[in-house]
Amino acid sequence: MMVPPKKSDAVVKTNPDPTEAVKEALTLAIKNLDDKLSSRLSASESAVTLARQELKDQLLALETNIGNKFLANKDLVDQLGLANKAALEAALLTQKEMANKSEANTAESAKATNEKIDRLTSRLDTGDGRVFATGEGKQDRSTDKGQTMFLISIFVAIGALALALIPHLK
């Protein structure tokens, strides 16, 4: 069963067309929303533009900094190369001087040894230092042993000299 509606429950119909005041209020509200939206979009675009410019400036500064560091490193490497070259040249010059001194000392030593050998040879040729046997058949062997030791030491010195010269002859 259907209950008839009460008078208080009745639907009130209004005029579907809004009044001019409502139209004006709605237009103003829409305009305010559009202005707010436009200003927010404009602010966002400005922020993005500023962020991009800041990032670009930072990247340029970083690129310049890296370039400067590469140039500084190149300068350091060049200086190190020059220092190494100078050190190598000094070491080679010192080695050459030492080799020349060693050769001169060896030549002097050989000359002194040759002079001693020549003196001994001349003494032996002239008969100096010989002792003749006495009538009893005795000979003085003390000088023979000394001369033998002296000759042995000369031959050892010549051998040592020869061994010292072998590396310099190569």
Secondary structure, 3 states (H helix, E strand, C coil): CCCCCCCCCCCCCCCCCCCHHHHHHHHHHHHHHHHHHHHHHHHHHHHHHHHHHHHHHHHHHHHHHHHHHHHHHHHHHHHHHHHHHHHHHHHHHHHHHHHHHHHHHHHHHHHHHHHHHHHHHHHHHHCCCCCCCCCCCCCCCHHHHHHHHHHHHHHHHHHHHHHHHHHHHC
